[in-house]
């Protein structure tokens, strides 16, 4: 997972170098804000992964001091192990996805909203990772303290990505509006444009309602399924 995050960070740096040669004006400003915030997030995620790995090793070694092998520990606490690995993989997956999404957004083919969703997913996976670590960790462990610190850094960094995304989306939309001179439109054209906008707003509101319904249904089914699973 750490290697995946390192690859993601290197890819973002490459994208940033390319964008500085390719873009200017608003496009370059958007690229710098988006990729800069993603770079900081990757750095925080990397520290979280390293700290979590060190904490996991400490937990296993501590159990061995009480008797038994690492294999015995993982077998006895299989549910915890699976939860920890799942959370770590989710963080790594989020980092990988973030790179692809950032690339699309910077190139103009992606959506800022997708960048925000991916950031929220990374934050959720981070919370899951901390929760799993807390179950077996010694609360006074320096490694656990580092995990908590790293998770806070990730939370701050994800919030920065979301803020940058919202700001850049506003900048992009405003740059498009500047190119339209509404004062030159006739009364009929304004009325037609007004109606078109109302239709578009209504379509988006209906779409939003439907997507929220689907999301609620999916989550209910998923959580219900998790509640029926057995584990140790």
SULZI-V153182 format. One record per backbone hydrogen bond with DSSP energy under -1.0 kcal/mol. CO is the residue of the C=O (numbers start at 1). NH is the residue of the N-H. E is the energy in kcal/mol with one decimal. If there is no record, write none. Layout:
BEGIN
CO&NH&E / CO&NH&E
END
This chain:
BEGIN
1&5&-2.0 / 2&6&-2.2 / 3&7&-2.3 / 4&8&-2.0 / 5&9&-2.5 / 6&10&-2.3 / 7&11&-2.2 / 8&12&-2.1 / 9&13&-2.0 / 10&14&-2.0 / 11&15&-2.3 / 12&16&-2.4 / 13&17&-2.1 / 14&18&-2.2 / 15&19&-2.5 / 16&20&-1.7 / 18&22&-1.7 / 19&23&-3.1 / 25&29&-2.1 / 26&30&-2.7 / 27&31&-2.2 / 28&32&-2.7 / 29&33&-2.2 / 30&34&-2.6 / 31&35&-2.6 / 32&36&-1.9 / 33&37&-1.8 / 34&38&-2.0 / 35&39&-2.1 / 36&40&-1.8 / 37&41&-1.8 / 38&42&-2.5 / 39&43&-1.9 / 40&44&-1.9 / 41&45&-2.6 / 42&46&-2.4 / 43&47&-1.8 / 44&48&-1.9 / 45&49&-2.5 / 46&50&-2.3 / 47&51&-2.5 / 48&52&-2.5 / 49&53&-2.2 / 50&54&-2.1 / 51&55&-2.2 / 52&56&-2.6 / 53&57&-2.1 / 54&58&-2.0 / 55&59&-2.4 / 56&60&-2.3 / 57&61&-2.7 / 58&62&-2.3 / 59&63&-1.6 / 60&64&-1.8 / 61&65&-1.7 / 64&67&-1.6 / 69&73&-1.9 / 70&74&-2.5 / 71&75&-2.1 / 72&76&-2.4 / 73&77&-2.3 / 75&78&-1.0 / 77&81&-2.5 / 78&82&-2.7 / 79&83&-2.1 / 80&84&-2.5 / 81&85&-2.6 / 82&86&-2.5 / 83&87&-2.1 / 84&88&-2.4 / 85&89&-2.6 / 86&90&-2.0 / 87&91&-2.0 / 88&92&-2.1 / 89&93&-2.9 / 90&94&-2.4 / 91&95&-2.1 / 92&96&-2.2 / 93&97&-2.7 / 94&98&-2.5 / 95&99&-1.5 / 96&100&-1.5 / 97&101&-2.5 / 98&102&-2.9 / 99&103&-2.3 / 100&104&-1.9 / 101&105&-2.6 / 102&106&-2.7 / 103&107&-1.8 / 104&109&-1.8 / 104&110&-2.0 / 111&115&-1.1 / 112&116&-1.7 / 113&117&-2.4 / 114&118&-2.4 / 115&119&-1.9 / 116&120&-2.3 / 117&121&-2.1 / 118&122&-2.0 / 119&123&-2.1 / 120&124&-2.3 / 121&125&-2.5 / 122&126&-2.2 / 123&127&-2.0 / 124&128&-1.9 / 125&129&-2.2 / 126&130&-2.4 / 127&131&-2.3 / 128&132&-2.2 / 129&133&-2.1 / 130&134&-2.5 / 133&137&-1.7 / 138&141&-2.5 / 141&145&-2.0 / 142&146&-2.0 / 143&147&-1.9 / 144&148&-2.3 / 145&149&-2.3 / 146&150&-2.9 / 147&151&-2.4 / 148&152&-1.8 / 149&153&-1.8 / 150&154&-2.2 / 151&155&-2.3 / 152&156&-2.3 / 153&157&-2.6 / 154&158&-2.9 / 155&159&-1.8 / 156&160&-1.7 / 157&161&-2.1 / 158&162&-2.3 / 159&163&-2.3 / 160&164&-2.7 / 161&165&-2.5 / 162&166&-2.4 / 163&167&-2.4 / 164&168&-2.7 / 165&169&-2.4 / 166&170&-2.0 / 167&171&-2.3 / 168&172&-2.6 / 169&173&-2.4 / 170&174&-2.5 / 171&175&-1.9 / 172&176&-1.2 / 173&177&-2.0 / 174&178&-2.0 / 177&180&-2.3 / 181&184&-1.4 / 182&185&-1.5 / 186&190&-2.6 / 187&191&-2.3 / 188&192&-2.5 / 189&193&-2.5 / 190&194&-2.6 / 191&195&-2.3 / 192&196&-2.4 / 193&197&-2.2 / 194&198&-2.1 / 195&199&-2.5 / 196&200&-2.3 / 197&201&-2.6 / 198&202&-2.3 / 199&203&-2.5 / 200&204&-2.3 / 201&205&-2.4 / 202&206&-2.4 / 203&207&-2.4 / 204&208&-2.6 / 205&209&-2.2 / 206&210&-2.1 / 207&211&-2.6 / 208&212&-2.2 / 209&213&-1.8 / 210&214&-2.2 / 211&215&-2.4 / 212&216&-2.4 / 213&217&-2.3 / 214&218&-2.6 / 215&219&-2.4 / 216&220&-2.2 / 217&221&-2.2 / 218&222&-2.5 / 219&223&-2.9 / 220&224&-1.9 / 221&225&-1.9 / 222&226&-2.2 / 223&227&-2.0 / 226&229&-1.3
END
